[in-house]
């Protein structure tokens, strides 16, 4: 405990416990609680389709609105804006490498293939498989496999939802960390500057939605090892950047604990 208190700030202790424990509790509920089918058990629910599926768009939108109106005080503090933008770039690169591209397939796709995963055809007729088996055998990306009408099967599928939701939430949590220690600036914004107030509330709302969708992911989707690895890689980005790189490189820095 002394080691944790020495290396982590109070808001970091809370966040580093909150998200992994959310995944654990959600999974235990899915196994022991026999959860019923609900609106959230369908991948077609509006929160998954219009928010999580394009999750980084919403992270980008709410963060830069917040960065402009609050952190840079509507562009007056250019250094705060530049550092915040650089932190965002670094956080985005981690997300992109994990889920989108790593000199070809993403990190998650590479893990899947290295653990025995492959793309197979869903077609049953042998005549329709002629000339296509070799094509499917060369596919090493989940999105490409699905576009070809194939099925991604056989490997360890790190939960991309867990990676995105935890990684993005910890990023926003850090950028909003001043609120953990002092809520008075938010009260002042509510009275005197509605643009700042609503930009902060939009970040809080997104953090709340991401937490809800993380819980639903743990309840209804993925196996326990997939959720565990997704949580590990989700937390890893925060640890590498906010505990490792940012405090040591002045061009990034850490967000100020006060406004």
N, C-alpha and C positions, 0 to 999 in steps of 0.2 A: 504493500500500500504506500509506503514512503517513496518507493521508486516511482510509482504512478504520480503521486502528488508533486514530486520533484520535476518530472518531465512533461506533465500535462497540466494545462490550466483547467479551472473548474468546468467551464463550458465544454472543453474537450473530453473530460472524463465522462460527462453526461452523454455526449453524442457517441462516443466510442463504445459505450455500453448499450445505449438505446437501440441502435440499428441491428447489431448482431443478435441481441436478445429478442427483438421483434421477429426476426427470421426464425429463431429457435421456437418461440412461443407459437407462431403461426404454423410451423411444421408439426409441432406436438398436437396442436388443436386438430390439424388435418388428419392425423393418425388416430388420436384417441377420442376426439370429440364427434366424429362422424358428421361433419358439417353438411347442411342441406344445400341443394343447388339454389343459387341466388342469381341476381342480376350480374354480380361480379364473377360468377363462375364461368361466364361466357367470354371468350376472347373478343367478341364483338361489342362488348359494352362500350359506351361512349367515352369513358375515361381512358380506356386502353387504346381505342382507335384514334381519338383526336388529341390525346395528351401524351400518353406513354410512348406510342409508336413514333411520335415526332418530338420526343421529350427534350432533346437538346435545343430545339427551336424555342421552346418555352423557357428553358433555362437562360438562353441567350437574351431573349426579349426582356424578361423581368429583371435580369441582372444589370443590363446596360441602362435600363430606365432608372433603376436604383442607383447605379454608379454615377450617372449624370446628375440626378436631382439631389441625392443625399451625400454620397462620398465626395464628389467634386464640387458640391454646392452650386449646381447648375453651370458647371464649366469653369468656375472661378479658380478652383484648385486643380491645375493641370497635372501636377505631380501625382496627386491621389488618383486621378483618372487614368494616367499612364500606367501606374503600378497595378491598379485594379485590372486594367485591360491585359497587361502582361500575365498576371496570375490566371486570368480567364483563358488565355492562349495555352498556357502550360496545362491547365486542367482539361481543356478541350483536346489537346494532343493525346493525353492519357486515355480519355474516353474513345477517341478515334482509333487509336492503336488497338485497344481492347476489343472494340465491337465492329469496326468498319474496315480497317486496312493496316496491314503490317508488311509492306513490300509484297503485296498480293493479298492473300487471305488474312483476315483479322486474327488477333491472338486467340480469341475464342474458337474460331474455325480451325486454327492450327492445333489447338489442344484436342479438339474433337477428332481430327484425322489421326493424330499421333496416338490416340487411345483406341484406335481401331474403327473409327467411324468412316462411313462412306455414303455415297449417293446411289440409290437403286431406283429402278423404274417401277412405277405402280401398275403398269400395264401387265395384264395376265396372259394375253395371246402371244405365243412364241413367234408368230409371224411378224408381229409388231415390234419384237425385240431385236430382230435381225439388223445388225449395223448400228444399234444404239448402245449395246452393253459397253463397248469400248469408250463411247462418249461419256456415259455416266461414270465410268471408272476414273476418268480424268478430272472430274469435278471435285474441287476442294473448298468450295464456298457454299454455305447454306442457301443464300439468296439465289445463286445461280442454279442450284439443284431444284429449288422450288419453281423457278421460272421454266425449267425444262420439264416440269411435271413429275419430278422425282421425289423420293423421300429420303431425308437425312436420318441415318440409322446406325446403331452399333457402337458409338463412341460416348465419351463423357461430355455432356452438353452443359458447360458452365452457364449459369443463368444470366443471360445478358440483361434481363430486367433488373435483377439484383445489383449487377454492376452499375448500371445507369442510375437507378433510384438511390442507392447508397452513396455512390460517388458524387452525384449532383447535390444530394441533400447535405452531405458533409461540407461541400464547397460553399453552398449558400449559408449554411450554419456558421461557418467561419467568417464569412463576409458580413454577417449580421450579428457577430458575437458581442458587440457593444450593448445590444439590447438585453443580453443575459445579465449584465451587471447594473444597468441603469435604464429604467423605462421612462424617466422624465423627458428626455429629448423627444420621444414619440408623442407624449402628451402635448409638448410644445408645438410639434408639427401639426397635430390635430387641430390646435387652436389657430395657428398662424400661417401654416404652409400646407395646403391640401395636397399639392403635387408631391411633396416629400412624403407626407403621411400615406397616401395611397400607393406610392412606389414601395414603401416598406411593407405595407399590408399585402401587396401582390407577391412579394418574396415569401412572406409568412404563409400565405395561402398555398403557394406552390410546394413549400416544404411539407405542409399538412397533407396535401393531395398525394405527394410522393410517398409519405409514410403510410397512408391508407392503401395505396396500390402495392407497396412492398409487402404489407401484411396479407393482402389478397393473393399476391403471387405465391407467398409461402403456404397459404391454405389450399389453393386450387391448382397450382401449376408446379412442375418440376419435382424431381426426387430429392431426397435429403442431401445426398452428396453434391448434387448440382446447385442446390440452394447454398450449401456451406461454401463451396468454391466461389460462387457468385458474391457471397458476403465478404469472403477473404479478399478477393480482388477489388471489390468496391471500397473496402477500408484501406487497402494497400495504397491506392492513389493518393488519398488524403495523407497517409503517414509519410509517404515519400516526398510529397510537396510541402505540406504545411508543418511537418515536424522536421523535415530534412532540408529541402532545397530553399524554400522561401526565407526562413530565418537567417540563412547563411549568405544569401545573394541580395545585396542592397537594391538592385534594379527591380526585384520583385517585392521584397519586404513582406511584412504581415499587415493585415488591415488594422488600423488604429483601434484600440479598445475603447476609445471615446470619440464623440463627434465634436 
